[in-house]
Amino acid sequence: MFGDVGTAEQNATLKPAEAAATERPLKVLLIEHDEAFARALSGTLDQARETVGAVVTVPALEMAIARLAQETFDVVILEFFLPDGAGLLNIALLKERAPRVPIIVVGAADDEAIAV
């Protein structure tokens, strides 16, 4: 569907715009319980159509773990303060299901000790 990405040697000779065109859009799992913030963040990601192909939003950690068991994602955006979550332990729980998927943690915190 998206074509062959090619070898590192082939991609090294491509111009930046050509190299970007050979990569498939990212599939993002957004874990956010605040519906308004989830819509805003999803809308922002939608503006990056060339990079982000799909955003799947779930409001709870349990639902995210279930989705990771069923689907493959390229990146996870995780709200730090989920009602069913456990702060930093959320990262470890998600990494058990998808160890190679990068996780971006978002959330308002006024304690530098928990900043990631």
N, C-alpha and C positions, 0 to 999 in steps of 0.2 A: 504494500500500500504506500509506504513512504520511500521506497527505493533502497538500494544498497548504500550503506554508509561508506564503504570503501576502507582501504588500509590506511594506516597512519601516514605512509609515504604519499599516497594519493591525496589525502586531506591536507597535507602540509603544503602542497602546491596550489591549493585553492585560495582564491581571494576570500576575505571574511564573509561577504554576502553569499558567495557560493557555498562555503563551508556550512553556514547556518542553514541553508536550504536543504542540505543533505541530512540534517538531524531531524528526528521526529519530535513533535510537540510533547511537552511534559504532561503527565497525568498527575494531578495534585490531590492529596487527601487533606482537606481542611477540617480540623477538629476544633469546633468553637460552639459554646453553648449560648452565647449572646446572638440572637437572630439578626439584629440590626448590624452588629459588627461583622458577622459572617457575610451578610449581603454586601456590605461596603468593601470588605477585603476581596470577596469573589468578583465584584465589579471591577476592582483595580486589576486583578489578575486577568480578567477578560480583555482588558486593554492591551495585553501582551499576547495577542492571538498567535503571533509567529512563534512564540516560545512556549506558551501554555495552551495545550489543546483541550484539556478538560479539568474541571474542578468538581470534586465530589465532596459535599459538606455533610458532616455528621455532628450532632450536638453532644455526644458522650463518648468517653474513652472505651466503654464496653462495645459500643457500635463500631468504633474505629478498629478495634482489635478483630472484630468479626469481618469487617470489610477487607482488612489486610490478609485474612485467611482465605478470602475468596478471589481477590483481585491483586494485580500488580500496580504499584504506584512508583513514580519517579522521585517524589518528595512529599514529606508530611509537614504541614504547618499545624502546630500544636498550641492550643491555649493553655497557659500554665495553670490557671485556676479553674479547673473543671469541677463541677459538683460531685462527680463520681471518681475523681482523680486523686492522686497522692503526690502532687508537686513534682519534684525531680524524679521520683520513682516512675512516673508516667513514661519517661524516656526509656528506661530499662524495659518496661512492659512492652512498649512498641518495638524495641530492638529485638526482643525475643521472637516476634512475628516476622519482622522484616529487617534483619541485621545490616543489610547494605543500603538501606534507604536513608538519605539524609533527613534530619529533623530540624525544623526551624521553630523555635519556641517564641511565642508572643504573649504579651499580657502586661498589665499595669502592676508594678510592684514598687513599693517605696523602701524596700529593704535590699541594700546592695549585697548582702550575704547570699541571696538566692538568685541574683542576676546571673544569666547564663551567657 
